[in-house]
């Protein structure tokens, strides 16, 4: 799954640690999500969407072409 | 712009507290196991009552460690919980398959000595550590 988390974070000048604290996860988890190595659960995706004031689809995109 | 929390959030504080609890229970369990194993011979000269008490104490502390582990896992964030549970699943499988096979080796006379449970414990510890390392590398 692709995502725009790194771009959105950089636009706000937040560090991974700050974003991790906000999402209540570890910095390593934020890093893995940004790199597309770990797909977040739906509750965590909703939390990120709320934090950035966007919809989930604006942040996370399905990497598989249909 | 949104005011951000301090860099270490609630998750970090609760994780550190859970780690400390788990460490305390694990050390206590190791000590209680040592007491139950060596106490009868070196401290109370195989007094039956004290020996039973030692075993009951070891079991009680062991269950405390299990409950503490459950709390630790529940307090992990979702990626670390996945890494832990994947490592635990591999460890359970290796323990079951290798433990059963190892026990069988003596019955079918492929080894001359009696299988020791400590060998299985070591194998499971090694497997769990390897599983955790591989999990962390996978998501690095």
N, CA and C atoms of all chains as a GROMACS GRO file, in nm:
protein
  618
    1UNK      N    1   0.084  -0.120   0.000
    1UNK     CA    2   0.000   0.000   0.000
    1UNK      C    3   0.088   0.125   0.000
    2UNK      N    4   0.056   0.218  -0.092
    2UNK     CA    5   0.133   0.343  -0.099
    2UNK      C    6   0.070   0.446  -0.004
    3UNK      N    7   0.152   0.542   0.037
    3UNK     CA    8   0.094   0.648   0.121
    3UNK      C    9   0.174   0.778   0.108
    4UNK      N   10   0.110   0.888   0.150
    4UNK     CA   11   0.171   1.020   0.138
    4UNK      C   12   0.215   1.073   0.274
    5UNK      N   13   0.231   0.982   0.368
    5UNK     CA   14   0.260   1.023   0.506
    5UNK      C   15   0.388   1.107   0.517
    6UNK      N   16   0.492   1.065   0.445
    6UNK     CA   17   0.620   1.135   0.454
    6UNK      C   18   0.608   1.278   0.399
    7UNK      N   19   0.537   1.290   0.287
    7UNK     CA   20   0.518   1.422   0.225
    7UNK      C   21   0.437   1.513   0.318
    8UNK      N   22   0.328   1.460   0.370
    8UNK     CA   23   0.241   1.539   0.458
    8UNK      C   24   0.314   1.581   0.585
    9UNK      N   25   0.396   1.491   0.636
    9UNK     CA   26   0.474   1.522   0.756
    9UNK      C   27   0.577   1.631   0.725
   10UNK      N   28   0.644   1.616   0.612
   10UNK     CA   29   0.747   1.714   0.574
   10UNK      C   30   0.685   1.852   0.550
   11UNK      N   31   0.565   1.855   0.490
   11UNK     CA   32   0.497   1.983   0.466
   11UNK      C   33   0.472   2.059   0.596
   12UNK      N   34   0.450   1.982   0.702
   12UNK     CA   35   0.422   2.044   0.833
   12UNK      C   36   0.548   2.058   0.918
   13UNK      N   37   0.659   2.015   0.862
   13UNK     CA   38   0.788   2.024   0.931
   13UNK      C   39   0.789   1.945   1.063
   14UNK      N   40   0.724   1.828   1.062
   14UNK     CA   41   0.721   1.742   1.180
   14UNK      C   42   0.829   1.636   1.166
   15UNK      N   43   0.882   1.593   1.280
   15UNK     CA   44   0.978   1.480   1.278
   15UNK      C   45   0.897   1.351   1.288
   16UNK      N   46   0.964   1.240   1.257
   16UNK     CA   47   0.898   1.110   1.272
   16UNK      C   48   0.858   1.087   1.417
   17UNK      N   49   0.944   1.131   1.508
   17UNK     CA   50   0.915   1.111   1.650
   17UNK      C   51   0.790   1.189   1.693
   18UNK      N   52   0.776   1.312   1.641
   18UNK     CA   53   0.658   1.392   1.674
   18UNK      C   54   0.530   1.327   1.619
   19UNK      N   55   0.539   1.280   1.496
   19UNK     CA   56   0.422   1.215   1.436
   19UNK      C   57   0.388   1.086   1.512
   20UNK      N   58   0.494   1.012   1.552
   20UNK     CA   59   0.473   0.888   1.626
   20UNK      C   60   0.402   0.916   1.759
   21UNK      N   61   0.446   1.022   1.828
   21UNK     CA   62   0.382   1.057   1.956
   21UNK      C   63   0.236   1.093   1.935
   22UNK      N   64   0.210   1.162   1.827
   22UNK     CA   65   0.073   1.205   1.796
   22UNK      C   66  -0.016   1.085   1.764
   23UNK      N   67   0.041   0.986   1.696
   23UNK     CA   68  -0.037   0.867   1.658
   23UNK      C   69  -0.031   0.758   1.765
   24UNK      N   70   0.046   0.783   1.870
   24UNK     CA   71   0.063   0.688   1.980
   24UNK      C   72   0.123   0.555   1.933
   25UNK      N   73   0.224   0.565   1.850
   25UNK     CA   74   0.300   0.447   1.806
   25UNK      C   75   0.449   0.480   1.819
   26UNK      N   76   0.535   0.382   1.788
   26UNK     CA   77   0.678   0.408   1.797
   26UNK      C   78   0.727   0.480   1.670
   27UNK      N   79   0.846   0.542   1.680
   27UNK     CA   80   0.904   0.609   1.564
   27UNK      C   81   0.934   0.507   1.453
   28UNK      N   82   0.976   0.386   1.494
   28UNK     CA   83   1.007   0.280   1.398
   28UNK      C   84   0.882   0.243   1.317
   29UNK      N   85   0.768   0.246   1.382
   29UNK     CA   86   0.643   0.212   1.312
   29UNK      C   87   0.611   0.319   1.207
   30UNK      N   88   0.627   0.446   1.244
   30UNK     CA   89   0.604   0.554   1.148
   30UNK      C   90   0.699   0.539   1.029
   31UNK      N   91   0.824   0.508   1.059
   31UNK     CA   92   0.924   0.490   0.954
   31UNK      C   93   0.885   0.375   0.860
   32UNK      N   94   0.841   0.262   0.918
   32UNK     CA   95   0.802   0.146   0.836
   32UNK      C   96   0.679   0.177   0.750
   33UNK      N   97   0.586   0.254   0.805
   33UNK     CA   98   0.466   0.291   0.727
   33UNK      C   99   0.505   0.383   0.612
   34UNK      N  100   0.589   0.482   0.643
   34UNK     CA  101   0.632   0.576   0.539
   34UNK      C  102   0.703   0.505   0.424
   35UNK      N  103   0.782   0.403   0.458
   35UNK     CA  104   0.855   0.328   0.355
   35UNK      C  105   0.768   0.225   0.284
   36UNK      N  106   0.644   0.210   0.330
   36UNK     CA  107   0.553   0.114   0.268
   36UNK      C  108   0.582  -0.030   0.308
   37UNK      N  109   0.659  -0.047   0.416
   37UNK     CA  110   0.693  -0.182   0.460
   37UNK      C  111   0.589  -0.239   0.555
   38UNK      N  112   0.514  -0.151   0.618
   38UNK     CA  113   0.412  -0.198   0.712
   38UNK      C  114   0.281  -0.124   0.683
   39UNK      N  115   0.174  -0.200   0.666
   39UNK     CA  116   0.043  -0.139   0.642
   39UNK      C  117  -0.028  -0.117   0.775
   40UNK      N  118  -0.070   0.007   0.803
   40UNK     CA  119  -0.135   0.033   0.931
   40UNK      C  120  -0.274  -0.029   0.937
   41UNK      N  121  -0.322  -0.050   1.060
   41UNK     CA  122  -0.459  -0.098   1.077
   41UNK      C  123  -0.556   0.015   1.041
   42UNK      N  124  -0.683  -0.020   1.027
   42UNK     CA  125  -0.784   0.081   0.994
   42UNK      C  126  -0.793   0.189   1.103
   43UNK      N  127  -0.796   0.151   1.233
   43UNK     CA  128  -0.801   0.257   1.336
   43UNK      C  129  -0.682   0.354   1.328
   44UNK      N  130  -0.562   0.300   1.299
   44UNK     CA  131  -0.444   0.388   1.290
   44UNK      C  132  -0.452   0.477   1.166
   45UNK      N  133  -0.504   0.422   1.057
   45UNK     CA  134  -0.521   0.501   0.934
   45UNK      C  135  -0.622   0.614   0.958
   46UNK      N  136  -0.730   0.584   1.030
   46UNK     CA  137  -0.829   0.687   1.064
   46UNK      C  138  -0.767   0.795   1.152
   47UNK      N  139  -0.682   0.752   1.245
   47UNK     CA  140  -0.616   0.847   1.336
   47UNK      C  141  -0.528   0.943   1.257
   48UNK      N  142  -0.452   0.886   1.161
   48UNK     CA  143  -0.365   0.969   1.076
   48UNK      C  144  -0.450   1.064   0.992
   49UNK      N  145  -0.561   1.013   0.941
   49UNK     CA  146  -0.649   1.098   0.858
   49UNK      C  147  -0.705   1.214   0.940
   50UNK      N  148  -0.746   1.185   1.062
   50UNK     CA  149  -0.798   1.291   1.152
   50UNK      C  150  -0.690   1.394   1.180
   51UNK      N  151  -0.568   1.343   1.206
   51UNK     CA  152  -0.457   1.432   1.240
   51UNK      C  153  -0.427   1.530   1.127
   52UNK      N  154  -0.429   1.479   1.004
   52UNK     CA  155  -0.397   1.565   0.889
   52UNK      C  156  -0.521   1.634   0.832
   53UNK      N  157  -0.637   1.605   0.889
   53UNK     CA  158  -0.761   1.667   0.842
   53UNK      C  159  -0.795   1.627   0.699
   54UNK      N  160  -0.770   1.501   0.667
   54UNK     CA  161  -0.796   1.450   0.531
   54UNK      C  162  -0.872   1.319   0.540
   55UNK      N  163  -0.914   1.268   0.424
   55UNK     CA  164  -0.977   1.136   0.425
   55UNK      C  165  -0.866   1.030   0.411
   56UNK      N  166  -0.900   0.908   0.449
   56UNK     CA  167  -0.801   0.799   0.441
   56UNK      C  168  -0.749   0.783   0.298
   57UNK      N  169  -0.841   0.794   0.202
   57UNK     CA  170  -0.801   0.775   0.061
   57UNK      C  171  -0.703   0.882   0.014
   58UNK      N  172  -0.706   1.000   0.077
   58UNK     CA  173  -0.612   1.106   0.040
   58UNK      C  174  -0.471   1.075   0.089
   59UNK      N  175  -0.461   0.990   0.190
   59UNK     CA  176  -0.330   0.959   0.247
   59UNK      C  177  -0.279   0.822   0.200
   60UNK      N  178  -0.369   0.724   0.201
   60UNK     CA  179  -0.329   0.587   0.165
   60UNK      C  180  -0.395   0.545   0.034
   61UNK      N  181  -0.312   0.489  -0.055
   61UNK     CA  182  -0.367   0.439  -0.182
   61UNK      C  183  -0.333   0.291  -0.197
   62UNK      N  184  -0.429   0.218  -0.251
   62UNK     CA  185  -0.406   0.076  -0.277
   62UNK      C  186  -0.299   0.063  -0.384
   63UNK      N  187  -0.192  -0.007  -0.353
   63UNK     CA  188  -0.079  -0.021  -0.448
   63UNK      C  189  -0.109  -0.114  -0.564
   64UNK      N  190  -0.214  -0.199  -0.548
   64UNK     CA  191  -0.242  -0.297  -0.653
   64UNK      C  192  -0.337  -0.241  -0.757
   65UNK      N  193  -0.296  -0.252  -0.882
   65UNK     CA  194  -0.382  -0.206  -0.992
   65UNK      C  195  -0.490  -0.310  -1.017
   66UNK      N  196  -0.615  -0.264  -1.037
   66UNK     CA  197  -0.725  -0.358  -1.063
   66UNK      C  198  -0.748  -0.368  -1.214
   67UNK      N  199  -0.142   2.620   1.319
   67UNK     CA  200  -0.101   2.479   1.302
   67UNK      C  201  -0.125   2.400   1.431
   68UNK      N  202  -0.149   2.272   1.416
   68UNK     CA  203  -0.182   2.188   1.532
   68UNK      C  204  -0.064   2.180   1.630
   69UNK      N  205  -0.097   2.196   1.759
   69UNK     CA  206   0.007   2.184   1.862
   69UNK      C  207   0.041   2.037   1.881
   70UNK      N  208   0.169   2.002   1.866
   70UNK     CA  209   0.206   1.861   1.876
   70UNK      C  210   0.240   1.824   2.019
   71UNK      N  211   0.224   1.693   2.046
   71UNK     CA  212   0.261   1.641   2.178
   71UNK      C  213   0.412   1.641   2.192
   72UNK      N  214   0.461   1.613   2.314
   72UNK     CA  215   0.605   1.597   2.333
   72UNK      C  216   0.650   1.477   2.248
   73UNK      N  217   0.780   1.466   2.222
   73UNK     CA  218   0.826   1.362   2.128
   73UNK      C  219   0.800   1.219   2.175
   74UNK      N  220   0.801   1.196   2.308
   74UNK     CA  221   0.767   1.060   2.350
   74UNK      C  222   0.624   1.064   2.404
   75UNK      N  223   0.535   0.993   2.339
   75UNK     CA  224   0.393   0.997   2.372
   75UNK      C  225   0.357   0.903   2.485
   76UNK      N  226   0.224   0.884   2.502
   76UNK     CA  227   0.173   0.795   2.606
   76UNK      C  228   0.221   0.653   2.582
   77UNK      N  229   0.230   0.619   2.451
   77UNK     CA  230   0.271   0.484   2.415
   77UNK      C  231   0.409   0.453   2.472
   78UNK      N  232   0.503   0.546   2.458
   78UNK     CA  233   0.641   0.523   2.504
   78UNK      C  234   0.645   0.504   2.655
   79UNK      N  235   0.569   0.585   2.729
   79UNK     CA  236   0.568   0.575   2.875
   79UNK      C  237   0.508   0.442   2.919
   80UNK      N  238   0.397   0.403   2.857
   80UNK     CA  239   0.333   0.278   2.898
   80UNK      C  240   0.417   0.158   2.857
   81UNK      N  241   0.484   0.168   2.742
   81UNK     CA  242   0.571   0.058   2.697
   81UNK      C  243   0.689   0.040   2.792
   82UNK      N  244   0.744   0.152   2.836
   82UNK     CA  245   0.858   0.144   2.926
   82UNK      C  246   0.816   0.085   3.061
   83UNK      N  247   0.695   0.121   3.107
   83UNK     CA  248   0.642   0.066   3.233
   83UNK      C  249   0.618  -0.085   3.218
   84UNK      N  250   0.558  -0.125   3.105
   84UNK     CA  251   0.531  -0.268   3.083
   84UNK      C  252   0.660  -0.348   3.072
   85UNK      N  253   0.762  -0.289   3.007
   85UNK     CA  254   0.893  -0.357   2.995
   85UNK      C  255   0.954  -0.380   3.132
   86UNK      N  256   0.944  -0.278   3.218
   86UNK     CA  257   1.001  -0.289   3.353
   86UNK      C  258   0.928  -0.399   3.431
   87UNK      N  259   0.795  -0.405   3.418
   87UNK     CA  260   0.716  -0.510   3.486
   87UNK      C  261   0.758  -0.648   3.438
   88UNK      N  262   0.772  -0.661   3.306
   88UNK     CA  263   0.806  -0.791   3.248
   88UNK      C  264   0.945  -0.834   3.294
   89UNK      N  265   1.038  -0.738   3.299
   89UNK     CA  266   1.174  -0.767   3.344
   89UNK      C  267   1.171  -0.817   3.489
   90UNK      N  268   1.094  -0.748   3.572
   90UNK     CA  269   1.082  -0.783   3.714
   90UNK      C  270   1.027  -0.926   3.729
   91UNK      N  271   0.919  -0.957   3.655
   91UNK     CA  272   0.857  -1.089   3.665
   91UNK      C  273   0.947  -1.198   3.609
   92UNK      N  274   1.021  -1.167   3.502
   92UNK     CA  275   1.110  -1.268   3.443
   92UNK      C  276   1.225  -1.302   3.538
   93UNK      N  277   1.286  -1.198   3.595
   93UNK     CA  278   1.396  -1.221   3.691
   93UNK      C  279   1.343  -1.298   3.812
   94UNK      N  280   1.223  -1.260   3.859
   94UNK     CA  281   1.163  -1.330   3.974
   94UNK      C  282   1.138  -1.476   3.943
   95UNK      N  283   1.093  -1.502   3.820
   95UNK     CA  284   1.064  -1.642   3.782
   95UNK      C  285   1.194  -1.724   3.775
   96UNK      N  286   1.299  -1.664   3.721
   96UNK     CA  287   1.428  -1.735   3.714
   96UNK      C  288   1.478  -1.766   3.855
   97UNK      N  289   1.466  -1.667   3.945
   97UNK     CA  290   1.511  -1.687   4.084
   97UNK      C  291   1.426  -1.792   4.155
   98UNK      N  292   1.293  -1.788   4.132
   98UNK     CA  293   1.205  -1.886   4.198
   98UNK      C  294   1.230  -2.027   4.144
   99UNK      N  295   1.266  -2.034   4.014
   99UNK     CA  296   1.299  -2.165   3.955
   99UNK      C  297   1.428  -2.219   4.016
  100UNK      N  298   1.525  -2.129   4.034
  100UNK     CA  299   1.653  -2.169   4.096
  100UNK      C  300   1.629  -2.215   4.240
  101UNK      N  301   1.540  -2.145   4.311
  101UNK     CA  302   1.510  -2.182   4.450
  101UNK      C  303   1.443  -2.320   4.455
  102UNK      N  304   1.347  -2.343   4.363
  102UNK     CA  305   1.277  -2.471   4.362
  102UNK      C  306   1.371  -2.585   4.320
  103UNK      N  307   1.470  -2.553   4.236
  103UNK     CA  308   1.562  -2.657   4.186
  103UNK      C  309   1.672  -2.689   4.287
  104UNK      N  310   1.728  -2.585   4.347
  104UNK     CA  311   1.845  -2.608   4.434
  104UNK      C  312   1.813  -2.603   4.583
  105UNK      N  313   1.699  -2.542   4.619
  105UNK     CA  314   1.661  -2.531   4.761
  105UNK      C  315   1.655  -2.665   4.833
  106UNK      N  316   1.586  -2.765   4.775
  106UNK     CA  317   1.574  -2.893   4.845
  106UNK      C  318   1.711  -2.953   4.882
  107UNK      N  319   1.808  -2.942   4.794
  107UNK     CA  320   1.938  -3.005   4.818
  107UNK      C  321   2.027  -2.919   4.908
  108UNK      N  322   2.029  -2.787   4.881
  108UNK     CA  323   2.129  -2.703   4.948
  108UNK      C  324   2.075  -2.621   5.065
  109UNK      N  325   1.944  -2.603   5.076
  109UNK     CA  326   1.893  -2.515   5.182
  109UNK      C  327   1.809  -2.592   5.287
  110UNK      N  328   1.709  -2.672   5.239
  110UNK     CA  329   1.620  -2.732   5.340
  110UNK      C  330   1.622  -2.886   5.340
  111UNK      N  331   1.725  -2.945   5.288
  111UNK     CA  332   1.749  -3.089   5.299
  111UNK      C  333   1.626  -3.175   5.263
  112UNK      N  334   1.566  -3.145   5.150
  112UNK     CA  335   1.453  -3.223   5.095
  112UNK      C  336   1.332  -3.232   5.189
  113UNK      N  337   1.311  -3.131   5.271
  113UNK     CA  338   1.191  -3.125   5.355
  113UNK      C  339   1.070  -3.115   5.260
  114UNK      N  340   0.980  -3.213   5.267
  114UNK     CA  341   0.871  -3.222   5.169
  114UNK      C  342   0.784  -3.097   5.165
  115UNK      N  343   0.746  -3.048   5.283
  115UNK     CA  344   0.659  -2.930   5.289
  115UNK      C  345   0.722  -2.809   5.220
  116UNK      N  346   0.849  -2.785   5.252
  116UNK     CA  347   0.918  -2.669   5.192
  116UNK      C  348   0.939  -2.688   5.042
  117UNK      N  349   0.963  -2.813   5.001
  117UNK     CA  350   0.982  -2.842   4.859
  117UNK      C  351   0.854  -2.813   4.780
  118UNK      N  352   0.741  -2.859   4.836
  118UNK     CA  353   0.611  -2.833   4.771
  118UNK      C  354   0.586  -2.683   4.764
  119UNK      N  355   0.617  -2.614   4.876
  119UNK     CA  356   0.599  -2.468   4.882
  119UNK      C  357   0.685  -2.400   4.774
  120UNK      N  358   0.808  -2.450   4.757
  120UNK     CA  359   0.898  -2.394   4.655
  120UNK      C  360   0.842  -2.410   4.514
  121UNK      N  361   0.785  -2.527   4.487
  121UNK     CA  362   0.728  -2.553   4.354
  121UNK      C  363   0.603  -2.467   4.331
  122UNK      N  364   0.519  -2.457   4.436
  122UNK     CA  365   0.397  -2.375   4.424
  122UNK      C  366   0.436  -2.228   4.402
  123UNK      N  367   0.538  -2.183   4.473
  123UNK     CA  368   0.584  -2.044   4.458
  123UNK      C  369   0.636  -2.021   4.316
  124UNK      N  370   0.714  -2.118   4.265
  124UNK     CA  371   0.768  -2.108   4.128
  124UNK      C  372   0.654  -2.099   4.026
  125UNK      N  373   0.552  -2.184   4.044
  125UNK     CA  374   0.438  -2.182   3.951
  125UNK      C  375   0.362  -2.049   3.959
  126UNK      N  376   0.343  -2.000   4.083
  126UNK     CA  377   0.269  -1.874   4.101
  126UNK      C  378   0.344  -1.759   4.033
  127UNK      N  379   0.475  -1.753   4.052
  127UNK     CA  380   0.554  -1.647   3.989
  127UNK      C  381   0.554  -1.665   3.836
  128UNK      N  382   0.556  -1.791   3.792
  128UNK     CA  383   0.550  -1.820   3.648
  128UNK      C  384   0.422  -1.767   3.586
  129UNK      N  385   0.309  -1.788   3.656
  129UNK     CA  386   0.182  -1.737   3.602
  129UNK      C  387   0.180  -1.584   3.605
  130UNK      N  388   0.245  -1.527   3.706
  130UNK     CA  389   0.258  -1.380   3.711
  130UNK      C  390   0.333  -1.330   3.589
  131UNK      N  391   0.438  -1.405   3.552
  131UNK     CA  392   0.518  -1.366   3.434
  131UNK      C  393   0.434  -1.377   3.307
  132UNK      N  394   0.350  -1.480   3.299
  132UNK     CA  395   0.265  -1.497   3.180
  132UNK      C  396   0.167  -1.379   3.168
  133UNK      N  397   0.105  -1.343   3.280
  133UNK     CA  398   0.010  -1.230   3.279
  133UNK      C  399   0.081  -1.101   3.242
  134UNK      N  400   0.203  -1.085   3.296
  134UNK     CA  401   0.282  -0.966   3.265
  134UNK      C  402   0.318  -0.961   3.116
  135UNK      N  403   0.350  -1.077   3.058
  135UNK     CA  404   0.382  -1.083   2.915
  135UNK      C  405   0.262  -1.043   2.832
  136UNK      N  406   0.143  -1.091   2.876
  136UNK     CA  407   0.020  -1.059   2.804
  136UNK      C  408  -0.002  -0.906   2.806
  137UNK      N  409   0.021  -0.846   2.922
  137UNK     CA  410   0.006  -0.701   2.934
  137UNK      C  411   0.107  -0.627   2.849
  138UNK      N  412   0.230  -0.681   2.844
  138UNK     CA  413   0.336  -0.620   2.764
  138UNK      C  414   0.299  -0.620   2.616
  139UNK      N  415   0.250  -0.736   2.568
  139UNK     CA  416   0.213  -0.749   2.427
  139UNK      C  417   0.095  -0.656   2.394
  140UNK      N  418  -0.002  -0.651   2.485
  140UNK     CA  419  -0.119  -0.566   2.462
  140UNK      C  420  -0.080  -0.419   2.455
  141UNK      N  421   0.028  -0.383   2.524
  141UNK     CA  422   0.071  -0.243   2.528
  141UNK      C  423   0.161  -0.204   2.411
  142UNK      N  424   0.205  -0.303   2.333
  142UNK     CA  425   0.291  -0.270   2.218
  142UNK      C  426   0.212  -0.200   2.109
  143UNK      N  427   0.279  -0.124   2.024
  143UNK     CA  428   0.207  -0.067   1.909
  143UNK      C  429   0.189  -0.178   1.805
  144UNK      N  430   0.106  -0.153   1.705
  144UNK     CA  431   0.064  -0.263   1.619
  144UNK      C  432   0.177  -0.331   1.542
  145UNK      N  433   0.279  -0.257   1.502
  145UNK     CA  434   0.388  -0.320   1.428
  145UNK      C  435   0.472  -0.409   1.521
  146UNK      N  436   0.504  -0.356   1.640
  146UNK     CA  437   0.584  -0.434   1.734
  146UNK      C  438   0.506  -0.556   1.786
  147UNK      N  439   0.373  -0.540   1.798
  147UNK     CA  440   0.291  -0.654   1.839
  147UNK      C  441   0.296  -0.763   1.731
  148UNK      N  442   0.293  -0.722   1.606
  148UNK     CA  443   0.299  -0.820   1.496
  148UNK      C  444   0.434  -0.892   1.497
  149UNK      N  445   0.541  -0.816   1.517
  149UNK     CA  446   0.675  -0.877   1.522
  149UNK      C  447   0.682  -0.979   1.636
  150UNK      N  448   0.631  -0.939   1.753
  150UNK     CA  449   0.634  -1.027   1.871
  150UNK      C  450   0.552  -1.153   1.846
  151UNK      N  451   0.430  -1.136   1.794
  151UNK     CA  452   0.341  -1.251   1.775
  151UNK      C  453   0.391  -1.344   1.666
  152UNK      N  454   0.453  -1.287   1.560
  152UNK     CA  455   0.512  -1.372   1.456
  152UNK      C  456   0.625  -1.457   1.514
  153UNK      N  457   0.710  -1.393   1.596
  153UNK     CA  458   0.822  -1.466   1.659
  153UNK      C  459   0.769  -1.572   1.754
  154UNK      N  460   0.663  -1.538   1.828
  154UNK     CA  461   0.603  -1.634   1.923
  154UNK      C  462   0.541  -1.752   1.849
  155UNK      N  463   0.480  -1.725   1.732
  155UNK     CA  464   0.418  -1.833   1.654
  155UNK      C  465   0.524  -1.930   1.602
  156UNK      N  466   0.634  -1.875   1.552
  156UNK     CA  467   0.744  -1.961   1.502
  156UNK      C  468   0.801  -2.044   1.618
  157UNK      N  469   0.817  -1.977   1.734
  157UNK     CA  470   0.872  -2.045   1.851
  157UNK      C  471   0.781  -2.159   1.895
  158UNK      N  472   0.652  -2.135   1.895
  158UNK     CA  473   0.556  -2.239   1.934
  158UNK      C  474   0.566  -2.358   1.839
  159UNK      N  475   0.573  -2.330   1.710
  159UNK     CA  476   0.582  -2.438   1.610
  159UNK      C  477   0.711  -2.516   1.625
  160UNK      N  478   0.822  -2.444   1.637
  160UNK     CA  479   0.952  -2.511   1.650
  160UNK      C  480   0.955  -2.593   1.779
  161UNK      N  481   0.902  -2.536   1.886
  161UNK     CA  482   0.899  -2.606   2.016
  161UNK      C  483   0.819  -2.734   2.007
  162UNK      N  484   0.704  -2.728   1.944
  162UNK     CA  485   0.616  -2.845   1.934
  162UNK      C  486   0.678  -2.952   1.845
  163UNK      N  487   0.721  -2.911   1.726
  163UNK     CA  488   0.774  -3.008   1.628
  163UNK      C  489   0.907  -3.068   1.676
  164UNK      N  490   0.999  -2.980   1.714
  164UNK     CA  491   1.131  -3.031   1.756
  164UNK      C  492   1.124  -3.101   1.891
  165UNK      N  493   1.040  -3.051   1.982
  165UNK     CA  494   1.026  -3.114   2.114
  165UNK      C  495   0.973  -3.255   2.101
  166UNK      N  496   0.870  -3.272   2.019
  166UNK     CA  497   0.812  -3.405   1.999
  166UNK      C  498   0.912  -3.499   1.932
  167UNK      N  499   0.980  -3.448   1.829
  167UNK     CA  500   1.078  -3.531   1.757
  167UNK      C  501   1.195  -3.571   1.850
  168UNK      N  502   1.240  -3.474   1.929
  168UNK     CA  503   1.353  -3.498   2.020
  168UNK      C  504   1.318  -3.606   2.122
  169UNK      N  505   1.196  -3.598   2.174
  169UNK     CA  506   1.151  -3.696   2.273
  169UNK      C  507   1.144  -3.835   2.209
  170UNK      N  508   1.102  -3.835   2.083
  170UNK     CA  509   1.086  -3.961   2.010
  170UNK      C  510   1.220  -4.031   1.983
  171UNK      N  511   1.325  -3.948   1.967
  171UNK     CA  512   1.457  -4.003   1.933
  171UNK      C  513   1.503  -4.109   2.032
  172UNK      N  514   1.472  -4.086   2.161
  172UNK     CA  515   1.514  -4.184   2.262
  172UNK      C  516   1.428  -4.310   2.253
  173UNK      N  517   1.296  -4.288   2.233
  173UNK     CA  518   1.204  -4.403   2.225
  173UNK      C  519   1.240  -4.496   2.109
  174UNK      N  520   1.283  -4.438   1.997
  174UNK     CA  521   1.316  -4.524   1.881
  174UNK      C  522   1.466  -4.555   1.874
  175UNK      N  523   1.532  -4.523   1.986
  175UNK     CA  524   1.673  -4.560   2.009
  175UNK      C  525   1.771  -4.501   1.909
  176UNK      N  526   1.746  -4.378   1.868
  176UNK     CA  527   1.842  -4.309   1.782
  176UNK      C  528   1.942  -4.230   1.866
  177UNK      N  529   1.905  -4.199   1.992
  177UNK     CA  530   2.001  -4.139   2.086
  177UNK      C  531   2.002  -4.224   2.212
  178UNK      N  532   2.118  -4.225   2.280
  178UNK     CA  533   2.132  -4.312   2.396
  178UNK      C  534   2.096  -4.241   2.527
  179UNK      N  535   2.093  -4.105   2.523
  179UNK     CA  536   2.068  -4.031   2.648
  179UNK      C  537   1.923  -3.984   2.655
  180UNK      N  538   1.883  -3.948   2.777
  180UNK     CA  539   1.746  -3.900   2.796
  180UNK      C  540   1.734  -3.754   2.755
  181UNK      N  541   1.636  -3.720   2.672
  181UNK     CA  542   1.621  -3.578   2.631
  181UNK      C  543   1.596  -3.487   2.752
  182UNK      N  544   1.662  -3.372   2.750
  182UNK     CA  545   1.648  -3.277   2.861
  182UNK      C  546   1.557  -3.163   2.819
  183UNK      N  547   1.468  -3.123   2.909
  183UNK     CA  548   1.376  -3.012   2.880
  183UNK      C  549   1.453  -2.881   2.860
  184UNK      N  550   1.571  -2.872   2.926
  184UNK     CA  551   1.651  -2.749   2.914
  184UNK      C  552   1.698  -2.728   2.769
  185UNK      N  553   1.721  -2.838   2.696
  185UNK     CA  554   1.762  -2.825   2.555
  185UNK      C  555   1.649  -2.760   2.474
  186UNK      N  556   1.527  -2.803   2.504
  186UNK     CA  557   1.411  -2.747   2.434
  186UNK      C  558   1.392  -2.599   2.470
  187UNK      N  559   1.413  -2.568   2.598
  187UNK     CA  560   1.402  -2.428   2.644
  187UNK      C  561   1.502  -2.340   2.569
  188UNK      N  562   1.626  -2.390   2.558
  188UNK     CA  563   1.730  -2.314   2.488
  188UNK      C  564   1.694  -2.295   2.340
  189UNK      N  565   1.644  -2.402   2.278
  189UNK     CA  566   1.606  -2.395   2.136
  189UNK      C  567   1.494  -2.292   2.118
  190UNK      N  568   1.396  -2.294   2.209
  190UNK     CA  569   1.284  -2.200   2.197
  190UNK      C  570   1.330  -2.056   2.219
  191UNK      N  571   1.422  -2.036   2.315
  191UNK     CA  572   1.475  -1.900   2.340
  191UNK      C  573   1.548  -1.851   2.215
  192UNK      N  574   1.633  -1.938   2.159
  192UNK     CA  575   1.709  -1.902   2.038
  192UNK      C  576   1.616  -1.870   1.922
  193UNK      N  577   1.513  -1.953   1.906
  193UNK     CA  578   1.418  -1.932   1.796
  193UNK      C  579   1.344  -1.799   1.813
  194UNK      N  580   1.303  -1.770   1.936
  194UNK     CA  581   1.230  -1.646   1.961
  194UNK      C  582   1.318  -1.524   1.932
  195UNK      N  583   1.442  -1.530   1.980
  195UNK     CA  584   1.534  -1.417   1.956
  195UNK      C  585   1.557  -1.398   1.806
  196UNK      N  586   1.580  -1.510   1.734
  196UNK     CA  587   1.601  -1.503   1.589
  196UNK      C  588   1.477  -1.446   1.520
  197UNK      N  589   1.359  -1.488   1.565
  197UNK     CA  590   1.234  -1.439   1.508
  197UNK      C  591   1.216  -1.289   1.529
  198UNK      N  592   1.253  -1.242   1.648
  198UNK     CA  593   1.242  -1.099   1.678
  198UNK      C  594   1.340  -1.018   1.592
  199UNK      N  595   1.462  -1.068   1.579
  199UNK     CA  596   1.563  -0.998   1.498
  199UNK      C  597   1.517  -0.990   1.352
  200UNK      N  598   1.467  -1.103   1.299
  200UNK     CA  599   1.421  -1.106   1.159
  200UNK      C  600   1.303  -1.011   1.140
  201UNK      N  601   1.213  -1.009   1.237
  201UNK     CA  602   1.096  -0.921   1.229
  201UNK      C  603   1.138  -0.774   1.227
  202UNK      N  604   1.231  -0.737   1.312
  202UNK     CA  605   1.276  -0.598   1.316
  202UNK      C  606   1.347  -0.560   1.187
  203UNK      N  607   1.424  -0.653   1.134
  203UNK     CA  608   1.495  -0.626   1.006
  203UNK      C  609   1.396  -0.607   0.892
  204UNK      N  610   1.290  -0.688   0.894
  204UNK     CA  611   1.191  -0.684   0.786
  204UNK      C  612   1.126  -0.545   0.776
  205UNK      N  613   1.101  -0.483   0.890
  205UNK     CA  614   1.030  -0.355   0.889
  205UNK      C  615   1.123  -0.234   0.905
  206UNK      N  616   1.255  -0.257   0.898
  206UNK     CA  617   1.350  -0.147   0.916
  206UNK      C  618   1.344  -0.048   0.801
   0.00000   0.00000   0.00000
